[in-house]
Amino acid sequence: MSSRKIRSELKKKGIPAEVHWEYMSDCYGGGGAYFIDIDADTENKLLDADPDCEPQLDVGYAESLEEALEFIDQLPSLKGASHA
């Protein structure tokens, strides 16, 4: 899958996160989704950098690679931010 591409784009922005693909049963419409797990500390740093990114953080998954990359593009970069 393209989890590697998603992790690479997150890394470029300095955002540590776990990414995994989960198949969704037919009960949920079939197909699958990429889940992007950002821990609470990183989430707080993202909100400090850009309070307007909160709606994006509430979602946490994308049904396609393109959707995942759009999600990442909307997040602020943490490159150069302190990770104390």
C-alpha positions as CSV (number, residue, x, y, z in Angstrom):
1,M,0.0,0.0,0.0
2,S,1.0,3.6,0.1
3,S,1.5,3.9,3.9
4,R,5.2,4.5,3.2
5,K,4.4,7.6,1.1
6,I,2.1,9.0,3.8
7,R,4.8,8.5,6.5
8,S,7.4,10.2,4.2
9,E,5.1,13.3,3.8
10,L,4.5,13.4,7.5
11,K,8.3,13.1,8.2
12,K,8.9,16.0,5.8
13,K,6.7,18.2,8.0
14,G,8.3,16.9,11.2
15,I,5.1,15.2,12.3
16,P,5.7,11.8,14.0
17,A,2.7,9.5,13.5
18,E,1.7,5.9,13.0
19,V,0.1,5.0,9.7
20,H,-1.7,1.8,8.9
21,W,-4.3,0.6,6.4
22,E,-7.4,-1.2,7.6
23,Y,-9.9,-3.1,5.5
24,M,-13.4,-2.1,6.2
25,S,-16.1,-4.8,6.2
26,D,-19.0,-4.6,3.8
27,C,-21.0,-3.4,6.8
28,Y,-19.0,-0.1,6.6
29,G,-19.2,0.1,2.8
30,G,-16.3,-2.2,2.0
31,G,-12.9,-0.9,0.8
32,G,-10.5,0.4,3.4
33,A,-8.9,3.5,4.9
34,Y,-5.5,4.8,6.0
35,F,-5.5,5.6,9.7
36,I,-3.1,8.3,10.8
37,D,-2.5,8.1,14.5
38,I,-1.0,11.3,15.9
39,D,-0.3,11.2,19.7
40,A,-1.7,13.9,22.0
41,D,1.6,15.7,22.5
42,T,2.2,16.1,18.8
43,E,-1.5,17.1,18.3
44,N,-1.0,19.8,20.9
45,K,2.1,21.1,19.1
46,L,0.1,21.2,15.8
47,L,-2.7,23.1,17.5
48,D,-0.1,25.6,19.0
49,A,1.3,26.1,15.5
50,D,-2.1,26.5,13.9
51,P,-5.3,26.5,16.0
52,D,-7.3,26.3,12.7
53,C,-6.1,22.7,12.0
54,E,-8.3,21.2,14.7
55,P,-11.1,20.0,12.3
56,Q,-8.5,18.1,10.3
57,L,-7.1,16.4,13.4
58,D,-10.6,15.2,14.4
59,V,-10.8,13.0,11.3
60,G,-7.7,10.9,11.6
61,Y,-8.3,8.7,8.5
62,A,-8.4,8.9,4.7
63,E,-10.1,6.6,2.2
64,S,-7.4,7.2,-0.5
65,L,-3.8,8.2,-0.8
66,E,-4.8,11.5,-2.4
67,E,-7.1,12.2,0.5
68,A,-4.3,11.4,3.0
69,L,-1.9,13.7,1.2
70,E,-4.4,16.5,1.2
71,F,-4.9,16.0,4.9
72,I,-1.2,16.2,5.5
73,D,-0.9,19.3,3.3
74,Q,-3.4,21.1,5.5
75,L,-1.3,20.5,8.7
76,P,1.3,23.0,9.8
77,S,5.0,22.0,9.7
78,L,6.7,21.1,13.0
79,K,10.2,21.2,11.4
80,G,12.4,23.2,13.6
81,A,9.9,23.2,16.5
82,S,11.3,22.0,19.8
83,H,10.3,18.4,20.8
84,A,10.9,18.7,24.5
